[in-house]
Amino acid sequence: MQQKFIITNDGHLRLGRVNMHKDLLKEGDVCIGGGYYEIDYTQNRLILSRESYDFGRPRWDLLHGRLKMPKAYEGMGISYRPDARHAEEMDIGEEAGIEWE
């Protein structure tokens, strides 16, 4: 099991320790990509990275409105790195906007 995330077409970000990204889907969901995550407690950041084997790279451009995030992560910096090591990070709050649930 690994720390994985997905984004649904209605804007929900789902995180969990699962075997497959598809295990994060709920009935009726359509996934628009996913990847892996880690939490940097020292810098209070949630770092999303890479891409899902099941669904590919997150399609941030397909989000309509804000990204819906669990309230438990409110106050953390949230970023996405397409490549776990070398790519420039995208600040999710700036790029997509976040709605806390």
C-alpha positions in Angstrom: 0.0 0.0 0.0 1.2 3.5 -0.9 0.1 7.1 -0.2 -1.9 7.9 -3.3 -4.3 10.7 -4.5 -6.8 11.2 -7.2 -8.8 14.2 -8.5 -12.4 13.7 -9.6 -14.1 15.6 -12.3 -16.2 17.5 -9.8 -13.1 18.7 -8.1 -12.6 16.5 -5.1 -9.1 15.5 -4.1 -9.0 12.1 -2.3 -6.0 10.8 -0.4 -5.3 7.4 1.1 -3.0 4.5 1.6 -4.2 2.1 -1.1 -2.9 -0.5 -3.5 -4.5 1.0 -6.6 -5.6 4.6 -7.4 -9.0 3.3 -8.4 -9.5 2.2 -4.7 -10.0 5.9 -3.9 -13.0 6.3 -6.2 -16.6 6.4 -4.9 -19.6 5.3 -6.8 -20.3 7.8 -9.7 -16.8 9.4 -9.6 -15.0 10.1 -12.8 -11.2 10.4 -12.2 -9.2 13.1 -14.0 -5.8 11.9 -12.8 -3.8 11.2 -9.7 -0.4 10.4 -8.2 1.4 10.1 -4.9 1.6 12.3 -1.9 3.8 12.9 1.1 3.5 15.2 4.1 6.4 17.4 5.1 5.6 18.1 8.7 8.7 20.3 9.2 7.5 22.8 6.5 3.7 22.1 7.1 3.2 21.1 3.4 1.3 18.5 1.4 3.3 17.5 -1.6 1.5 15.8 -4.5 3.7 14.3 -7.2 4.1 12.1 -10.3 1.1 10.3 -11.9 -1.3 7.5 -11.4 -0.7 4.2 -13.3 -4.5 3.8 -13.5 -5.5 7.4 -14.6 -2.4 9.3 -15.6 -1.2 12.7 -14.6 -3.7 15.0 -12.9 -5.5 17.1 -15.4 -5.7 20.4 -13.5 -7.0 22.1 -16.6 -10.2 20.0 -16.4 -11.1 21.4 -13.0 -14.2 23.5 -13.1 -14.0 25.8 -10.1 -11.9 25.2 -7.0 -10.2 22.0 -5.8 -12.2 20.5 -2.9 -9.9 19.5 -0.1 -10.5 17.9 3.3 -10.5 20.5 6.1 -7.8 18.5 7.9 -5.2 19.9 5.5 -6.3 23.6 5.9 -3.4 25.8 6.7 -0.8 23.6 4.9 1.0 24.6 1.8 -0.1 22.3 -1.1 1.9 21.8 -4.2 2.2 19.4 -7.1 5.5 18.2 -8.7 5.0 16.4 -12.0 8.4 14.6 -11.5 9.3 13.6 -7.9 12.8 15.1 -8.2 13.4 17.6 -10.9 10.3 19.4 -12.0 9.2 22.8 -10.8 6.4 22.7 -8.2 2.9 24.2 -8.9 1.3 25.9 -6.0 -2.2 24.4 -5.9 -3.8 27.3 -3.9 -2.6 29.8 -6.5 -3.3 27.8 -9.6 -6.5 26.0 -8.9 -7.9 27.6 -5.7 -9.0 25.5 -2.8 -12.4 25.0 -1.2 -12.1 23.3 2.3 -14.7 20.7 3.2 
